[in-house]
Amino acid sequence: MMRKLTILLMSLSLCWATFACSSPNSTQSYSNPSNNTSSAPSRTSQTQLREGQYPVQQATYDDINGEYTLMLLDTPPGTPPTFSTTDLQMARLTDEEIKAGKKSYLSVNNGQAALHLTEDFKVEYVHNVTQNQTNPQTGQQETVVVRQQSGFWAPFAGAIAGQAVGSLLF
């Protein structure tokens, strides 16, 4: 009798733990506006920074929301070291800046952010593999991220390759 009671209690505790760990709040889903009338909140505004130049340690582009996230150095006290925006201009460092030894930096002027990059700077690209699924609770179609793939992209790597080919030809 004691053995049966122990097995029953262990089975119930396993079922309870499985149910508790599989709550619907643990999955992250993004609404697809074409299939769903309600819209998911989106972050289209950028993080506020004071005007100036900030050295950039790392840059990431997430294709699920088109957002760039930059890890900045030398931010003012009380300002987070990350900067996020969906509206980011990019430019290659000028020859004068390269000769002066300047590294990649973010420039903020009149609230507009511009990322000035060295030719070999790599931006992390996060590709989200999505799938349309029916939400069992609401019965509506939702676009759900099933996997994320990460890679790197060098916006100005073509300039380096062009210089190498040009120097071989002449």
N, C-alpha and C positions, 0 to 999 in steps of 0.2 A: 504494500500500500504506500509506503514512504517513497519507494522508487518511482511509482506512477505520479505521485504528487510533485516530486522534484522535476520530473520530465515535463509535466504540465506547466509548472511555474517557469521553467527555463524557456519553454516554447512561447509562453505569453510575454515574457520579458524581451525575447528576441523580436517578436512581432511588434511590440510597443516601440522598441528602439528603431526598428526599420521604418515604422510609420512616422515617428518623430523626426527622423533624419531626411525624410523625403517630402517635406512640406512644400507647397507650391511657391513659397517665397524664396526658395533656394535656387530657382532657375531664373536666368536673366533673359528677358525677351524684349524685342523691339517691335513696335507696331509698324505695319506696312500701311501707309495712308491710302493706297489704292484698294486694299481689301478691308479696311477697318475705318469706321466713321470717327472713332475717338482718336485723338492724336497724342502720341507720347511726348512728354516734355523734352525739349532739346535745348542744348546750350549753344546759342548762336553768338552770344556776347563774349568778349574776350576778357581775360583777367586784366585788371587795371595795374599799370606800372607808371612810375614817374618818367618824364621825358629824360632821355639819355641813351647811353650805350652800355650794354651788358654782355660780357663774354658768354658764349654758349658752350656748354659741355656736351649736350646730347639733344637730338631732335627726333621726334616720333610723329608719324602721320598715321591716323586710324581711319580706314576707309568706311567704317560703319556710319560715322557722322561727319566725315570730312574735316576732322579737327587735328590741328598741329599742337603738340605739347613739347615745350622747350624746357630743358633743365639749364637754369642760368647760374652764373657765378657773380659774386659781388653785388647782390641785390641789397637795397637799403634795409636797415633793421625794421622788423615788423612786416616785411614784404615776403611772401612765400617764394621759394626758389624756382617754382614752376610757373610757366606762362602758357596759357591755352587760348587758341583762337582758331576760327574757321577762315579768317581773312588774313593771309600772310603773303607779303611780297618777298621774293627772293632775288638776290643779286650776287654776282661774283665780286670778290674783293678787287679793287683797282690795282694796277701794276705798282702804283706808288705805295699802297697799303701793304702789298706783298713784300716789296723791297724793304719797307720799314719793319717787317717782321710781325705784322698784325695778324691775329688769329680770328676765327669766325666770331661774329658778334651780332646781337640784336639791337637795332636802332629804333627808338620810339620817338616820333616827331608828330606833334598835334594829334595824338591818339592813334596814329597809324604806325603799325609795326612793320619793319623791313628786316629780313634776315640776310646778312652779308656773309658769304661763305667762301672758304678756301676751295680750291678745285678738288681736293681729295676728301672733303667733308662728306660723311655718309649719314643719310637720314634713315632711321628705322621705319620700315613700312609694315604695318599690321593689316593683313588681309583677313577679313572675317568671312568664313564660309557659312552661308545661311540656308535655311530650309523652311518652307511654308508648312505649318502644322496647325491642326485644329485644336484650340484650347478646350479641354474636356469640361472645364467649369463654365465657360461662356458659350461654347459652340462656335466662336468666331475664328477666322483664319488669322494667324499671327506669323510673322517672320521671326525665326529663332536662330540665334548664333549657335551652330553645332561644333565649330572648330575655328581656332585662330592660327594663322600661319604668319610667321615673322620673317622678314628679309631686309636687306639693306639696299639703298638707292643712293647713288652719288649724282646729284643734279648737274654737276659740271664735269663729270668724268669724260664726256665726249671731247672736251677741250684738250685734255691731257692726251687722249688717243690721237686726236688730230695733229697735235704738236709732234708726237712720236712718228707718225706716218710722214708728216711733212719733212722732218729732219732726215728720215731715211731716203726720201726721194731727192733731196737737194744736197 
